[in-house]
Amino acid sequence: MKNVLILIGVGFIFLAVFATSRFYVIQITMQSDKLNNEYKRLLNTSMRSDFEIEELTSLKRLEKFAFDTLNLKYPAGEDYESGDKKYSQR
């Protein structure tokens, strides 16, 4: 009788571990799909940005696109670098 209870206990533990592992596999798969979709969306956005930049001809339109759409800014302070030394506003 004792061996039967141990066998049933081991069976329940095995089923619990199997169910938990399946749950985590499903969670990881869902997260992977979500990240792949986000990557594809960002890649598409990047390609559209490249096409827009290629169409820009004047410097003012290019700056407006960089500042407004891409949220870029002019370098300041620690952003300046040279091949032999680093520039700073300090």
PDB file of N, CA, C and O in Angstrom:
ATOM      1  N   MET A   1       0.817  -1.200   0.000  1.00  0.00           N
ATOM      2  CA  MET A   1       0.000   0.000   0.000  1.00  0.00           C
ATOM      3  C   MET A   1       0.858   1.259   0.000  1.00  0.00           C
ATOM      4  O   MET A   1       0.546   2.249  -0.663  1.00  0.00           O
ATOM      5  N   LYS A   2       1.970   1.192   0.779  1.00  0.00           N
ATOM      6  CA  LYS A   2       2.853   2.344   0.872  1.00  0.00           C
ATOM      7  C   LYS A   2       3.488   2.634  -0.497  1.00  0.00           C
ATOM      8  O   LYS A   2       3.627   3.798  -0.875  1.00  0.00           O
ATOM      9  N   ASN A   3       3.869   1.603  -1.229  1.00  0.00           N
ATOM     10  CA  ASN A   3       4.478   1.785  -2.552  1.00  0.00           C
ATOM     11  C   ASN A   3       3.499   2.406  -3.535  1.00  0.00           C
ATOM     12  O   ASN A   3       3.903   3.195  -4.388  1.00  0.00           O
ATOM     13  N   VAL A   4       2.233   2.067  -3.432  1.00  0.00           N
ATOM     14  CA  VAL A   4       1.218   2.635  -4.325  1.00  0.00           C
ATOM     15  C   VAL A   4       1.059   4.127  -4.061  1.00  0.00           C
ATOM     16  O   VAL A   4       0.950   4.917  -4.999  1.00  0.00           O
ATOM     17  N   LEU A   5       1.046   4.518  -2.785  1.00  0.00           N
ATOM     18  CA  LEU A   5       0.938   5.942  -2.449  1.00  0.00           C
ATOM     19  C   LEU A   5       2.160   6.725  -2.935  1.00  0.00           C
ATOM     20  O   LEU A   5       2.029   7.840  -3.440  1.00  0.00           O
ATOM     21  N   ILE A   6       3.332   6.140  -2.781  1.00  0.00           N
ATOM     22  CA  ILE A   6       4.558   6.798  -3.272  1.00  0.00           C
ATOM     23  C   ILE A   6       4.504   6.938  -4.789  1.00  0.00           C
ATOM     24  O   ILE A   6       4.863   7.982  -5.333  1.00  0.00           O
ATOM     25  N   LEU A   7       4.059   5.895  -5.465  1.00  0.00           N
ATOM     26  CA  LEU A   7       3.937   5.945  -6.930  1.00  0.00           C
ATOM     27  C   LEU A   7       2.935   7.016  -7.362  1.00  0.00           C
ATOM     28  O   LEU A   7       3.183   7.744  -8.324  1.00  0.00           O
ATOM     29  N   ILE A   8       1.811   7.116  -6.662  1.00  0.00           N
ATOM     30  CA  ILE A   8       0.818   8.153  -6.987  1.00  0.00           C
ATOM     31  C   ILE A   8       1.392   9.543  -6.703  1.00  0.00           C
ATOM     32  O   ILE A   8       1.177  10.472  -7.482  1.00  0.00           O
ATOM     33  N   GLY A   9       2.113   9.690  -5.602  1.00  0.00           N
ATOM     34  CA  GLY A   9       2.747  10.980  -5.279  1.00  0.00           C
ATOM     35  C   GLY A   9       3.759  11.390  -6.334  1.00  0.00           C
ATOM     36  O   GLY A   9       3.782  12.547  -6.753  1.00  0.00           O
ATOM     37  N   VAL A  10       4.592  10.463  -6.767  1.00  0.00           N
ATOM     38  CA  VAL A  10       5.582  10.735  -7.814  1.00  0.00           C
ATOM     39  C   VAL A  10       4.871  11.101  -9.115  1.00  0.00           C
ATOM     40  O   VAL A  10       5.318  11.989  -9.842  1.00  0.00           O
ATOM     41  N   GLY A  11       3.774  10.423  -9.404  1.00  0.00           N
ATOM     42  CA  GLY A  11       2.997  10.736 -10.613  1.00  0.00           C
ATOM     43  C   GLY A  11       2.441  12.152 -10.568  1.00  0.00           C
ATOM     44  O   GLY A  11       2.504  12.876 -11.561  1.00  0.00           O
ATOM     45  N   PHE A  12       1.895  12.552  -9.418  1.00  0.00           N
ATOM     46  CA  PHE A  12       1.378  13.910  -9.283  1.00  0.00           C
ATOM     47  C   PHE A  12       2.491  14.954  -9.416  1.00  0.00           C
ATOM     48  O   PHE A  12       2.311  15.991 -10.055  1.00  0.00           O
ATOM     49  N   ILE A  13       3.631  14.668  -8.811  1.00  0.00           N
ATOM     50  CA  ILE A  13       4.767  15.598  -8.919  1.00  0.00           C
ATOM     51  C   ILE A  13       5.205  15.719 -10.379  1.00  0.00           C
ATOM     52  O   ILE A  13       5.462  16.821 -10.863  1.00  0.00           O
ATOM     53  N   PHE A  14       5.288  14.591 -11.075  1.00  0.00           N
ATOM     54  CA  PHE A  14       5.668  14.621 -12.493  1.00  0.00           C
ATOM     55  C   PHE A  14       4.676  15.451 -13.307  1.00  0.00           C
ATOM     56  O   PHE A  14       5.081  16.269 -14.133  1.00  0.00           O
ATOM     57  N   LEU A  15       3.381  15.243 -13.077  1.00  0.00           N
ATOM     58  CA  LEU A  15       2.361  16.007 -13.810  1.00  0.00           C
ATOM     59  C   LEU A  15       2.439  17.491 -13.488  1.00  0.00           C
ATOM     60  O   LEU A  15       2.260  18.329 -14.372  1.00  0.00           O
ATOM     61  N   ALA A  16       2.702  17.820 -12.238  1.00  0.00           N
ATOM     62  CA  ALA A  16       2.818  19.229 -11.855  1.00  0.00           C
ATOM     63  C   ALA A  16       4.022  19.883 -12.537  1.00  0.00           C
ATOM     64  O   ALA A  16       3.916  20.998 -13.048  1.00  0.00           O
ATOM     65  N   VAL A  17       5.154  19.200 -12.546  1.00  0.00           N
ATOM     66  CA  VAL A  17       6.348  19.741 -13.204  1.00  0.00           C
ATOM     67  C   VAL A  17       6.114  19.861 -14.703  1.00  0.00           C
ATOM     68  O   VAL A  17       6.514  20.853 -15.313  1.00  0.00           O
ATOM     69  N   PHE A  18       5.479  18.874 -15.299  1.00  0.00           N
ATOM     70  CA  PHE A  18       5.208  18.919 -16.734  1.00  0.00           C
ATOM     71  C   PHE A  18       4.279  20.081 -17.078  1.00  0.00           C
ATOM     72  O   PHE A  18       4.529  20.811 -18.037  1.00  0.00           O
ATOM     73  N   ALA A  19       3.202  20.257 -16.297  1.00  0.00           N
ATOM     74  CA  ALA A  19       2.253  21.344 -16.559  1.00  0.00           C
ATOM     75  C   ALA A  19       2.918  22.702 -16.380  1.00  0.00           C
ATOM     76  O   ALA A  19       2.683  23.616 -17.170  1.00  0.00           O
ATOM     77  N   THR A  20       3.748  22.841 -15.347  1.00  0.00           N
ATOM     78  CA  THR A  20       4.444  24.109 -15.114  1.00  0.00           C
ATOM     79  C   THR A  20       5.420  24.409 -16.249  1.00  0.00           C
ATOM     80  O   THR A  20       5.508  25.548 -16.709  1.00  0.00           O
ATOM     81  N   SER A  21       6.141  23.403 -16.695  1.00  0.00           N
ATOM     82  CA  SER A  21       7.096  23.638 -17.787  1.00  0.00           C
ATOM     83  C   SER A  21       6.362  24.023 -19.069  1.00  0.00           C
ATOM     84  O   SER A  21       6.828  24.897 -19.800  1.00  0.00           O
ATOM     85  N   ARG A  22       5.236  23.396 -19.355  1.00  0.00           N
ATOM     86  CA  ARG A  22       4.444  23.756 -20.549  1.00  0.00           C
ATOM     87  C   ARG A  22       3.966  25.203 -20.446  1.00  0.00           C
ATOM     88  O   ARG A  22       3.973  25.936 -21.435  1.00  0.00           O
ATOM     89  N   PHE A  23       3.549  25.612 -19.239  1.00  0.00           N
ATOM     90  CA  PHE A  23       3.105  26.988 -19.029  1.00  0.00           C
ATOM     91  C   PHE A  23       4.220  27.970 -19.375  1.00  0.00           C
ATOM     92  O   PHE A  23       3.990  28.958 -20.071  1.00  0.00           O
ATOM     93  N   TYR A  24       5.433  27.694 -18.886  1.00  0.00           N
ATOM     94  CA  TYR A  24       6.550  28.598 -19.158  1.00  0.00           C
ATOM     95  C   TYR A  24       6.946  28.576 -20.633  1.00  0.00           C
ATOM     96  O   TYR A  24       7.330  29.613 -21.172  1.00  0.00           O
ATOM     97  N   VAL A  25       6.865  27.451 -21.284  1.00  0.00           N
ATOM     98  CA  VAL A  25       7.164  27.376 -22.716  1.00  0.00           C
ATOM     99  C   VAL A  25       6.174  28.231 -23.499  1.00  0.00           C
ATOM    100  O   VAL A  25       6.561  28.942 -24.427  1.00  0.00           O
ATOM    101  N   ILE A  26       4.895  28.164 -23.125  1.00  0.00           N
ATOM    102  CA  ILE A  26       3.881  28.975 -23.800  1.00  0.00           C
ATOM    103  C   ILE A  26       4.134  30.451 -23.552  1.00  0.00           C
ATOM    104  O   ILE A  26       4.016  31.255 -24.476  1.00  0.00           O
ATOM    105  N   GLN A  27       4.482  30.829 -22.321  1.00  0.00           N
ATOM    106  CA  GLN A  27       4.767  32.231 -22.006  1.00  0.00           C
ATOM    107  C   GLN A  27       5.956  32.742 -22.815  1.00  0.00           C
ATOM    108  O   GLN A  27       5.916  33.849 -23.353  1.00  0.00           O
ATOM    109  N   ILE A  28       7.005  31.942 -22.899  1.00  0.00           N
ATOM    110  CA  ILE A  28       8.199  32.348 -23.646  1.00  0.00           C
ATOM    111  C   ILE A  28       7.881  32.477 -25.130  1.00  0.00           C
ATOM    112  O   ILE A  28       8.363  33.402 -25.783  1.00  0.00           O
ATOM    113  N   THR A  29       7.088  31.576 -25.668  1.00  0.00           N
ATOM    114  CA  THR A  29       6.696  31.642 -27.078  1.00  0.00           C
ATOM    115  C   THR A  29       5.882  32.894 -27.359  1.00  0.00           C
ATOM    116  O   THR A  29       6.095  33.562 -28.371  1.00  0.00           O
ATOM    117  N   MET A  30       4.954  33.213 -26.472  1.00  0.00           N
ATOM    118  CA  MET A  30       4.138  34.418 -26.656  1.00  0.00           C
ATOM    119  C   MET A  30       5.004  35.678 -26.597  1.00  0.00           C
ATOM    120  O   MET A  30       4.812  36.601 -27.389  1.00  0.00           O
ATOM    121  N   GLN A  31       5.952  35.716 -25.664  1.00  0.00           N
ATOM    122  CA  GLN A  31       6.833  36.869 -25.550  1.00  0.00           C
ATOM    123  C   GLN A  31       7.735  36.978 -26.780  1.00  0.00           C
ATOM    124  O   GLN A  31       7.994  38.080 -27.263  1.00  0.00           O
ATOM    125  N   SER A  32       8.209  35.853 -27.281  1.00  0.00           N
ATOM    126  CA  SER A  32       9.041  35.854 -28.484  1.00  0.00           C
ATOM    127  C   SER A  32       8.263  36.382 -29.688  1.00  0.00           C
ATOM    128  O   SER A  32       8.788  37.181 -30.464  1.00  0.00           O
ATOM    129  N   ASP A  33       7.022  35.943 -29.846  1.00  0.00           N
ATOM    130  CA  ASP A  33       6.192  36.438 -30.945  1.00  0.00           C
ATOM    131  C   ASP A  33       5.954  37.943 -30.827  1.00  0.00           C
ATOM    132  O   ASP A  33       5.994  38.669 -31.821  1.00  0.00           O
ATOM    133  N   LYS A  34       5.709  38.396 -29.613  1.00  0.00           N
ATOM    134  CA  LYS A  34       5.487  39.827 -29.388  1.00  0.00           C
ATOM    135  C   LYS A  34       6.740  40.634 -29.759  1.00  0.00           C
ATOM    136  O   LYS A  34       6.641  41.672 -30.413  1.00  0.00           O
ATOM    137  N   LEU A  35       7.901  40.160 -29.343  1.00  0.00           N
ATOM    138  CA  LEU A  35       9.152  40.859 -29.661  1.00  0.00           C
ATOM    139  C   LEU A  35       9.452  40.818 -31.159  1.00  0.00           C
ATOM    140  O   LEU A  35       9.950  41.800 -31.711  1.00  0.00           O
ATOM    141  N   ASN A  36       9.158  39.703 -31.823  1.00  0.00           N
ATOM    142  CA  ASN A  36       9.361  39.630 -33.271  1.00  0.00           C
ATOM    143  C   ASN A  36       8.462  40.614 -34.004  1.00  0.00           C
ATOM    144  O   ASN A  36       8.899  41.262 -34.955  1.00  0.00           O
ATOM    145  N   ASN A  37       7.201  40.731 -33.566  1.00  0.00           N
ATOM    146  CA  ASN A  37       6.301  41.702 -34.187  1.00  0.00           C
ATOM    147  C   ASN A  37       6.786  43.130 -33.970  1.00  0.00           C
ATOM    148  O   ASN A  37       6.709  43.956 -34.879  1.00  0.00           O
ATOM    149  N   GLU A  38       7.284  43.425 -32.774  1.00  0.00           N
ATOM    150  CA  GLU A  38       7.819  44.764 -32.489  1.00  0.00           C
ATOM    151  C   GLU A  38       9.050  45.035 -33.351  1.00  0.00           C
ATOM    152  O   GLU A  38       9.216  46.141 -33.864  1.00  0.00           O
ATOM    153  N   TYR A  39       9.917  44.027 -33.512  1.00  0.00           N
ATOM    154  CA  TYR A  39      11.099  44.177 -34.356  1.00  0.00           C
ATOM    155  C   TYR A  39      10.703  44.472 -35.804  1.00  0.00           C
ATOM    156  O   TYR A  39      11.285  45.347 -36.445  1.00  0.00           O
ATOM    157  N   LYS A  40       9.719  43.745 -36.311  1.00  0.00           N
ATOM    158  CA  LYS A  40       9.270  43.980 -37.685  1.00  0.00           C
ATOM    159  C   LYS A  40       8.673  45.368 -37.845  1.00  0.00           C
ATOM    160  O   LYS A  40       8.886  46.025 -38.864  1.00  0.00           O
ATOM    161  N   ARG A  41       7.919  45.823 -36.828  1.00  0.00           N
ATOM    162  CA  ARG A  41       7.331  47.161 -36.891  1.00  0.00           C
ATOM    163  C   ARG A  41       8.427  48.228 -36.893  1.00  0.00           C
ATOM    164  O   ARG A  41       8.366  49.185 -37.664  1.00  0.00           O
ATOM    165  N   LEU A  42       9.431  48.059 -36.025  1.00  0.00           N
ATOM    166  CA  LEU A  42      10.527  49.032 -35.975  1.00  0.00           C
ATOM    167  C   LEU A  42      11.363  49.005 -37.252  1.00  0.00           C
ATOM    168  O   LEU A  42      11.816  50.051 -37.716  1.00  0.00           O
ATOM    169  N   LEU A  43      11.568  47.832 -37.817  1.00  0.00           N
ATOM    170  CA  LEU A  43      12.305  47.720 -39.069  1.00  0.00           C
ATOM    171  C   LEU A  43      11.560  48.425 -40.193  1.00  0.00           C
ATOM    172  O   LEU A  43      12.170  49.118 -41.007  1.00  0.00           O
ATOM    173  N   ASN A  44      10.253  48.252 -40.238  1.00  0.00           N
ATOM    174  CA  ASN A  44       9.429  48.924 -41.234  1.00  0.00           C
ATOM    175  C   ASN A  44       9.503  50.437 -41.052  1.00  0.00           C
ATOM    176  O   ASN A  44       9.628  51.173 -42.031  1.00  0.00           O
ATOM    177  N   THR A  45       9.427  50.909 -39.800  1.00  0.00           N
ATOM    178  CA  THR A  45       9.532  52.339 -39.519  1.00  0.00           C
ATOM    179  C   THR A  45      10.892  52.872 -39.953  1.00  0.00           C
ATOM    180  O   THR A  45      10.986  53.962 -40.518  1.00  0.00           O
ATOM    181  N   SER A  46      11.937  52.108 -39.690  1.00  0.00           N
ATOM    182  CA  SER A  46      13.282  52.526 -40.075  1.00  0.00           C
ATOM    183  C   SER A  46      13.413  52.636 -41.593  1.00  0.00           C
ATOM    184  O   SER A  46      14.007  53.587 -42.101  1.00  0.00           O
ATOM    185  N   MET A  47      12.860  51.664 -42.312  1.00  0.00           N
ATOM    186  CA  MET A  47      12.935  51.707 -43.779  1.00  0.00           C
ATOM    187  C   MET A  47      12.159  52.900 -44.326  1.00  0.00           C
ATOM    188  O   MET A  47      12.604  53.552 -45.271  1.00  0.00           O
ATOM    189  N   ARG A  48      10.985  53.191 -43.729  1.00  0.00           N
ATOM    190  CA  ARG A  48      10.223  54.356 -44.178  1.00  0.00           C
ATOM    191  C   ARG A  48      10.983  55.635 -43.895  1.00  0.00           C
ATOM    192  O   ARG A  48      10.931  56.571 -44.693  1.00  0.00           O
ATOM    193  N   SER A  49      11.696  55.698 -42.763  1.00  0.00           N
ATOM    194  CA  SER A  49      12.494  56.876 -42.433  1.00  0.00           C
ATOM    195  C   SER A  49      13.627  57.050 -43.440  1.00  0.00           C
ATOM    196  O   SER A  49      13.924  58.166 -43.865  1.00  0.00           O
ATOM    197  N   ASP A  50      14.258  55.937 -43.819  1.00  0.00           N
ATOM    198  CA  ASP A  50      15.330  56.004 -44.820  1.00  0.00           C
ATOM    199  C   ASP A  50      14.798  56.546 -46.148  1.00  0.00           C
ATOM    200  O   ASP A  50      15.453  57.359 -46.800  1.00  0.00           O
ATOM    201  N   PHE A  51      13.613  56.094 -46.542  1.00  0.00           N
ATOM    202  CA  PHE A  51      13.029  56.590 -47.785  1.00  0.00           C
ATOM    203  C   PHE A  51      12.727  58.078 -47.695  1.00  0.00           C
ATOM    204  O   PHE A  51      12.943  58.816 -48.657  1.00  0.00           O
ATOM    205  N   GLU A  52      12.227  58.523 -46.545  1.00  0.00           N
ATOM    206  CA  GLU A  52      11.924  59.938 -46.374  1.00  0.00           C
ATOM    207  C   GLU A  52      13.197  60.774 -46.416  1.00  0.00           C
ATOM    208  O   GLU A  52      13.209  61.861 -46.995  1.00  0.00           O
ATOM    209  N   ILE A  53      14.264  60.276 -45.809  1.00  0.00           N
ATOM    210  CA  ILE A  53      15.531  61.016 -45.805  1.00  0.00           C
ATOM    211  C   ILE A  53      16.081  61.124 -47.227  1.00  0.00           C
ATOM    212  O   ILE A  53      16.624  62.163 -47.604  1.00  0.00           O
ATOM    213  N   GLU A  54      15.944  60.069 -48.010  1.00  0.00           N
ATOM    214  CA  GLU A  54      16.436  60.111 -49.382  1.00  0.00           C
ATOM    215  C   GLU A  54      15.678  61.140 -50.213  1.00  0.00           C
ATOM    216  O   GLU A  54      16.233  61.700 -51.158  1.00  0.00           O
ATOM    217  N   GLU A  55      14.415  61.395 -49.870  1.00  0.00           N
ATOM    218  CA  GLU A  55      13.619  62.351 -50.623  1.00  0.00           C
ATOM    219  C   GLU A  55      13.920  63.791 -50.239  1.00  0.00           C
ATOM    220  O   GLU A  55      13.612  64.704 -51.005  1.00  0.00           O
ATOM    221  N   LEU A  56      14.512  64.016 -49.076  1.00  0.00           N
ATOM    222  CA  LEU A  56      14.793  65.378 -48.625  1.00  0.00           C
ATOM    223  C   LEU A  56      15.983  65.948 -49.386  1.00  0.00           C
ATOM    224  O   LEU A  56      17.009  65.288 -49.552  1.00  0.00           O
ATOM    225  N   THR A  57      15.825  67.185 -49.845  1.00  0.00           N
ATOM    226  CA  THR A  57      16.909  67.792 -50.610  1.00  0.00           C
ATOM    227  C   THR A  57      17.490  69.019 -49.922  1.00  0.00           C
ATOM    228  O   THR A  57      18.696  69.249 -50.012  1.00  0.00           O
ATOM    229  N   SER A  58      16.679  69.806 -49.244  1.00  0.00           N
ATOM    230  CA  SER A  58      17.212  71.009 -48.616  1.00  0.00           C
ATOM    231  C   SER A  58      17.658  70.701 -47.193  1.00  0.00           C
ATOM    232  O   SER A  58      17.116  69.810 -46.540  1.00  0.00           O
ATOM    233  N   LEU A  59      18.642  71.439 -46.725  1.00  0.00           N
ATOM    234  CA  LEU A  59      19.193  71.223 -45.392  1.00  0.00           C
ATOM    235  C   LEU A  59      18.152  71.545 -44.312  1.00  0.00           C
ATOM    236  O   LEU A  59      18.073  70.846 -43.302  1.00  0.00           O
ATOM    237  N   LYS A  60      17.362  72.589 -44.520  1.00  0.00           N
ATOM    238  CA  LYS A  60      16.349  72.951 -43.515  1.00  0.00           C
ATOM    239  C   LYS A  60      15.299  71.851 -43.376  1.00  0.00           C
ATOM    240  O   LYS A  60      14.875  71.543 -42.262  1.00  0.00           O
ATOM    241  N   ARG A  61      14.876  71.261 -44.486  1.00  0.00           N
ATOM    242  CA  ARG A  61      13.890  70.180 -44.412  1.00  0.00           C
ATOM    243  C   ARG A  61      14.497  68.957 -43.731  1.00  0.00           C
ATOM    244  O   ARG A  61      13.817  68.262 -42.975  1.00  0.00           O
ATOM    245  N   LEU A  62      15.783  68.693 -43.999  1.00  0.00           N
ATOM    246  CA  LEU A  62      16.458  67.572 -43.364  1.00  0.00           C
ATOM    247  C   LEU A  62      16.572  67.794 -41.855  1.00  0.00           C
ATOM    248  O   LEU A  62      16.338  66.871 -41.075  1.00  0.00           O
ATOM    249  N   GLU A  63      16.937  69.031 -41.433  1.00  0.00           N
ATOM    250  CA  GLU A  63      17.021  69.342 -40.009  1.00  0.00           C
ATOM    251  C   GLU A  63      15.655  69.236 -39.350  1.00  0.00           C
ATOM    252  O   GLU A  63      15.543  68.707 -38.244  1.00  0.00           O
ATOM    253  N   LYS A  64      14.617  69.731 -40.012  1.00  0.00           N
ATOM    254  CA  LYS A  64      13.267  69.666 -39.454  1.00  0.00           C
ATOM    255  C   LYS A  64      12.858  68.206 -39.256  1.00  0.00           C
ATOM    256  O   LYS A  64      12.283  67.853 -38.226  1.00  0.00           O
ATOM    257  N   PHE A  65      13.154  67.369 -40.234  1.00  0.00           N
ATOM    258  CA  PHE A  65      12.840  65.940 -40.115  1.00  0.00           C
ATOM    259  C   PHE A  65      13.604  65.317 -38.952  1.00  0.00           C
ATOM    260  O   PHE A  65      13.036  64.550 -38.175  1.00  0.00           O
ATOM    261  N   ALA A  66      14.895  65.643 -38.828  1.00  0.00           N
ATOM    262  CA  ALA A  66      15.724  65.073 -37.768  1.00  0.00           C
ATOM    263  C   ALA A  66      15.232  65.498 -36.391  1.00  0.00           C
ATOM    264  O   ALA A  66      15.159  64.679 -35.475  1.00  0.00           O
ATOM    265  N   PHE A  67      14.894  66.776 -36.243  1.00  0.00           N
ATOM    266  CA  PHE A  67      14.481  67.263 -34.928  1.00  0.00           C
ATOM    267  C   PHE A  67      13.064  66.831 -34.577  1.00  0.00           C
ATOM    268  O   PHE A  67      12.813  66.415 -33.446  1.00  0.00           O
ATOM    269  N   ASP A  68      12.143  66.921 -35.512  1.00  0.00           N
ATOM    270  CA  ASP A  68      10.736  66.648 -35.203  1.00  0.00           C
ATOM    271  C   ASP A  68      10.406  65.156 -35.220  1.00  0.00           C
ATOM    272  O   ASP A  68       9.779  64.651 -34.289  1.00  0.00           O
ATOM    273  N   THR A  69      10.816  64.457 -36.257  1.00  0.00           N
ATOM    274  CA  THR A  69      10.428  63.052 -36.404  1.00  0.00           C
ATOM    275  C   THR A  69      11.340  62.118 -35.611  1.00  0.00           C
ATOM    276  O   THR A  69      10.854  61.236 -34.902  1.00  0.00           O
ATOM    277  N   LEU A  70      12.635  62.299 -35.722  1.00  0.00           N
ATOM    278  CA  LEU A  70      13.584  61.392 -35.078  1.00  0.00           C
ATOM    279  C   LEU A  70      13.997  61.842 -33.678  1.00  0.00           C
ATOM    280  O   LEU A  70      14.699  61.111 -32.979  1.00  0.00           O
ATOM    281  N   ASN A  71      13.568  63.037 -33.259  1.00  0.00           N
ATOM    282  CA  ASN A  71      13.886  63.600 -31.943  1.00  0.00           C
ATOM    283  C   ASN A  71      15.392  63.702 -31.703  1.00  0.00           C
ATOM    284  O   ASN A  71      15.867  63.441 -30.598  1.00  0.00           O
ATOM    285  N   LEU A  72      16.134  64.078 -32.733  1.00  0.00           N
ATOM    286  CA  LEU A  72      17.566  64.266 -32.593  1.00  0.00           C
ATOM    287  C   LEU A  72      17.849  65.681 -32.109  1.00  0.00           C
ATOM    288  O   LEU A  72      16.962  66.535 -32.127  1.00  0.00           O
ATOM    289  N   LYS A  73      19.082  65.931 -31.676  1.00  0.00           N
ATOM    290  CA  LYS A  73      19.481  67.260 -31.223  1.00  0.00           C
ATOM    291  C   LYS A  73      20.944  67.464 -31.590  1.00  0.00           C
ATOM    292  O   LYS A  73      21.662  66.517 -31.910  1.00  0.00           O
ATOM    293  N   TYR A  74      21.366  68.718 -31.537  1.00  0.00           N
ATOM    294  CA  TYR A  74      22.773  69.004 -31.797  1.00  0.00           C
ATOM    295  C   TYR A  74      23.617  68.472 -30.643  1.00  0.00           C
ATOM    296  O   TYR A  74      23.164  68.489 -29.498  1.00  0.00           O
ATOM    297  N   PRO A  75      24.832  68.002 -30.916  1.00  0.00           N
ATOM    298  CA  PRO A  75      25.682  67.501 -29.832  1.00  0.00           C
ATOM    299  C   PRO A  75      26.115  68.632 -28.906  1.00  0.00           C
ATOM    300  O   PRO A  75      26.308  69.768 -29.338  1.00  0.00           O
ATOM    301  N   ALA A  76      26.261  68.305 -27.639  1.00  0.00           N
ATOM    302  CA  ALA A  76      26.683  69.310 -26.658  1.00  0.00           C
ATOM    303  C   ALA A  76      27.549  68.632 -25.606  1.00  0.00           C
ATOM    304  O   ALA A  76      27.388  67.448 -25.311  1.00  0.00           O
ATOM    305  N   GLY A  77      28.471  69.410 -25.047  1.00  0.00           N
ATOM    306  CA  GLY A  77      29.277  68.939 -23.917  1.00  0.00           C
ATOM    307  C   GLY A  77      30.121  67.733 -24.239  1.00  0.00           C
ATOM    308  O   GLY A  77      31.028  67.810 -25.069  1.00  0.00           O
ATOM    309  N   GLU A  78      29.838  66.628 -23.599  1.00  0.00           N
ATOM    310  CA  GLU A  78      30.622  65.402 -23.729  1.00  0.00           C
ATOM    311  C   GLU A  78      30.413  64.700 -25.061  1.00  0.00           C
ATOM    312  O   GLU A  78      31.047  63.677 -25.320  1.00  0.00           O
ATOM    313  N   ASP A  79      29.534  65.227 -25.916  1.00  0.00           N
ATOM    314  CA  ASP A  79      29.244  64.574 -27.187  1.00  0.00           C
ATOM    315  C   ASP A  79      30.320  64.805 -28.235  1.00  0.00           C
ATOM    316  O   ASP A  79      30.394  64.063 -29.214  1.00  0.00           O
ATOM    317  N   TYR A  80      31.166  65.834 -28.045  1.00  0.00           N
ATOM    318  CA  TYR A  80      32.216  66.121 -29.017  1.00  0.00           C
ATOM    319  C   TYR A  80      33.413  65.213 -28.776  1.00  0.00           C
ATOM    320  O   TYR A  80      33.891  65.082 -27.649  1.00  0.00           O
ATOM    321  N   GLU A  81      33.888  64.589 -29.847  1.00  0.00           N
ATOM    322  CA  GLU A  81      35.074  63.748 -29.727  1.00  0.00           C
ATOM    323  C   GLU A  81      35.983  63.987 -30.921  1.00  0.00           C
ATOM    324  O   GLU A  81      35.539  64.349 -32.010  1.00  0.00           O
ATOM    325  N   SER A  82      37.243  63.778 -30.685  1.00  0.00           N
ATOM    326  CA  SER A  82      38.236  63.907 -31.748  1.00  0.00           C
ATOM    327  C   SER A  82      39.058  62.631 -31.746  1.00  0.00           C
ATOM    328  O   SER A  82      38.969  61.820 -30.824  1.00  0.00           O
ATOM    329  N   GLY A  83      39.861  62.462 -32.790  1.00  0.00           N
ATOM    330  CA  GLY A  83      40.673  61.259 -32.868  1.00  0.00           C
ATOM    331  C   GLY A  83      41.745  61.196 -31.809  1.00  0.00           C
ATOM    332  O   GLY A  83      42.111  60.102 -31.381  1.00  0.00           O
ATOM    333  N   ASP A  84      42.269  62.340 -31.365  1.00  0.00           N
ATOM    334  CA  ASP A  84      43.363  62.301 -30.413  1.00  0.00           C
ATOM    335  C   ASP A  84      42.978  62.828 -29.020  1.00  0.00           C
ATOM    336  O   ASP A  84      43.684  62.538 -28.054  1.00  0.00           O
ATOM    337  N   LYS A  85      41.889  63.589 -28.886  1.00  0.00           N
ATOM    338  CA  LYS A  85      41.481  64.047 -27.554  1.00  0.00           C
ATOM    339  C   LYS A  85      39.978  64.283 -27.536  1.00  0.00           C
ATOM    340  O   LYS A  85      39.332  64.378 -28.580  1.00  0.00           O
ATOM    341  N   LYS A  86      39.448  64.372 -26.347  1.00  0.00           N
ATOM    342  CA  LYS A  86      38.015  64.564 -26.172  1.00  0.00           C
ATOM    343  C   LYS A  86      37.762  66.012 -25.754  1.00  0.00           C
ATOM    344  O   LYS A  86      38.431  66.535 -24.864  1.00  0.00           O
ATOM    345  N   TYR A  87      36.782  66.658 -26.410  1.00  0.00           N
ATOM    346  CA  TYR A  87      36.452  68.038 -26.106  1.00  0.00           C
ATOM    347  C   TYR A  87      35.349  68.096 -25.071  1.00  0.00           C
ATOM    348  O   TYR A  87      34.493  67.213 -25.017  1.00  0.00           O
ATOM    349  N   SER A  88      35.366  69.121 -24.259  1.00  0.00           N
ATOM    350  CA  SER A  88      34.355  69.298 -23.240  1.00  0.00           C
ATOM    351  C   SER A  88      34.078  70.773 -23.065  1.00  0.00           C
ATOM    352  O   SER A  88      34.934  71.603 -23.370  1.00  0.00           O
ATOM    353  N   GLN A  89      32.893  71.116 -22.577  1.00  0.00           N
ATOM    354  CA  GLN A  89      32.566  72.515 -22.338  1.00  0.00           C
ATOM    355  C   GLN A  89      32.982  72.957 -20.946  1.00  0.00           C
ATOM    356  O   GLN A  89      32.730  74.101 -20.567  1.00  0.00           O
ATOM    357  N   ARG A  90      33.609  72.085 -20.182  1.00  0.00           N
ATOM    358  CA  ARG A  90      34.042  72.447 -18.814  1.00  0.00           C
ATOM    359  C   ARG A  90      35.251  73.310 -18.841  1.00  0.00           C
ATOM    360  O   ARG A  90      35.750  73.707 -17.788  1.00  0.00           O
TER     361      ARG A  90
END
